[in-house]
Amino acid sequence: MIIKKLSAITNNIPMRNLKAFFPTLLAGVIHKSTAFPLPRTAQMATTASSSTSSSALHSEKIIDSHLHIWATSSEAASGDYEYATGQTPPPSLINTASAPALLQKMAAADVAGALIVQPINHLFDHRYVADAIKCNPSKFKGMMLHD
């Protein structure tokens, strides 16, 4: 089903080539990604003897593939990471989406990494997301907005 959808989207790749390529693509994305390296137990599974079950050694990582973070109200008020005009988060969320809050939630949910998408709260000012990634390069990767 997924292969047919991908083929319909691309229209440039013949179905036989896509079927042959898709498992390789998935293996490269899921198992050989340098963005979030596999934990040691997964690396050991690839070299384990045939008498050892690789499923017992293999451990998969959970990656959150789309989320937004923004400065807390005190960070915005201090001038470090101002909100764009008219883009202040609602009071119920304003202090719940900071980088430290995200790290706590990730640890509680056993999430190994996250792809942060630039929030509208800071529009094209990428400093908050960039600083979060710089402080936590093994946990965060980022996407920016481009005008």
Residue pairs with C-beta under 8 A, 6 or more apart in sequence:
2 22
3 15
3 18
3 19
3 22
4 15
6 13
6 18
6 22
7 13
7 15
7 18
10 18
13 21
31 38
31 42
35 113
35 141
36 61
36 63
36 112
36 113
36 138
36 141
38 61
39 59
39 61
39 112
41 57
41 58
41 59
42 57
42 58
42 59
42 60
44 57
45 54
45 55
45 57
45 58
46 54
48 54
48 57
61 112
61 113
62 109
62 110
62 111
62 112
63 111
63 112
63 113
63 114
63 115
64 106
64 111
64 113
64 114
64 115
65 114
65 115
66 115
66 117
67 102
67 114
67 115
67 116
67 117
68 97
68 116
68 117
68 118
68 119
68 120
68 121
69 97
69 98
69 99
69 102
69 116
69 119
69 128
69 129
69 132
70 81
70 83
70 89
70 97
70 98
70 119
70 121
70 122
70 128
71 80
71 81
71 82
71 83
71 98
71 121
71 122
71 128
72 94
72 95
72 98
73 94
73 95
75 81
75 98
75 128
76 82
76 83
76 88
81 122
81 125
81 127
81 128
82 122
82 125
83 89
83 121
83 122
84 120
84 121
84 122
84 123
84 125
87 120
87 121
87 122
87 123
88 94
88 121
89 97
89 121
95 101
97 119
99 128
99 131
99 132
99 135
99 136
99 140
102 114
103 136
103 139
105 111
106 112
106 114
106 139
112 139
113 138
113 139
113 140
113 141
114 139
114 140
114 141
115 140
115 141
115 142
115 143
116 129
116 132
116 133
116 140
116 141
116 142
116 143
117 142
117 143
118 124
118 126
118 129
118 142
118 143
118 144
118 145
119 129
122 128
122 129
123 145
124 145
124 147
126 142
126 144
126 145
129 142
129 144
130 142
132 140
132 142
133 140
133 141
133 142
